[in-house]
Amino acid sequence: MRRLLSRLRRDDEAATAVEYAIMLALILIAVMTAINAIGSTSSGIWATDTSNITSAIGGS
């Protein structure tokens, strides 16, 4: 077990994998935040359109 840990500590590929995982997590957070912001904005647009269409066809 000690041999495995010491080998991982010296191995640059393990550090690279961790760096890529952190970058991927940050990218996913940014994408989810953007989707949430766009969703909130488009929700208001669709509500306005729905109201206009309902009024146009004689709804309440």
C-alpha positions as CSV (number, residue, x, y, z in Angstrom):
1,M,0.0,0.0,0.0
2,R,2.8,2.4,0.8
3,R,4.4,1.6,-2.5
4,L,1.2,2.5,-4.3
5,L,0.8,5.8,-2.5
6,S,4.4,6.8,-3.1
7,R,4.1,5.9,-6.8
8,L,1.0,8.0,-7.1
9,R,2.6,10.9,-5.3
10,R,5.5,10.9,-7.9
11,D,3.2,10.2,-10.9
12,D,2.3,13.4,-12.8
13,E,-0.6,11.7,-14.6
14,A,-2.6,11.5,-11.3
15,A,-2.1,15.3,-10.8
16,T,-3.2,15.9,-14.4
17,A,-6.3,13.8,-13.9
18,V,-7.2,15.8,-10.8
19,E,-6.7,19.1,-12.7
20,Y,-8.9,18.0,-15.5
21,A,-11.6,16.9,-13.1
22,I,-11.5,20.3,-11.4
23,M,-11.7,22.1,-14.7
24,L,-14.6,19.9,-15.8
25,A,-16.5,20.7,-12.6
26,L,-16.0,24.4,-13.0
27,I,-17.1,24.3,-16.6
28,L,-20.3,22.3,-15.6
29,I,-21.0,24.9,-12.9
30,A,-20.7,27.7,-15.4
31,V,-23.0,25.9,-17.9
32,M,-25.6,25.1,-15.3
33,T,-25.6,28.8,-14.2
34,A,-26.0,30.0,-17.8
35,I,-28.8,27.6,-18.4
36,N,-30.6,28.7,-15.3
37,A,-30.2,32.4,-16.2
38,I,-31.5,31.8,-19.8
39,G,-34.3,29.7,-18.5
40,S,-35.5,32.4,-16.1
41,T,-35.4,35.0,-18.9
42,S,-37.2,32.8,-21.4
43,S,-39.8,31.9,-18.9
44,G,-41.0,35.5,-18.8
45,I,-41.0,35.8,-22.6
46,W,-43.1,32.6,-22.9
47,A,-45.5,33.9,-20.2
48,T,-46.0,37.1,-22.2
49,D,-46.6,35.2,-25.4
50,T,-49.1,32.9,-23.8
51,S,-51.0,35.8,-22.4
52,N,-51.1,37.6,-25.8
53,I,-52.2,34.4,-27.6
54,T,-54.9,33.8,-25.0
55,S,-56.2,37.4,-25.4
56,A,-56.1,37.1,-29.2
57,I,-58.3,34.0,-29.3
58,G,-60.8,35.5,-26.9
59,G,-59.7,33.8,-23.7
60,S,-59.8,35.5,-20.3
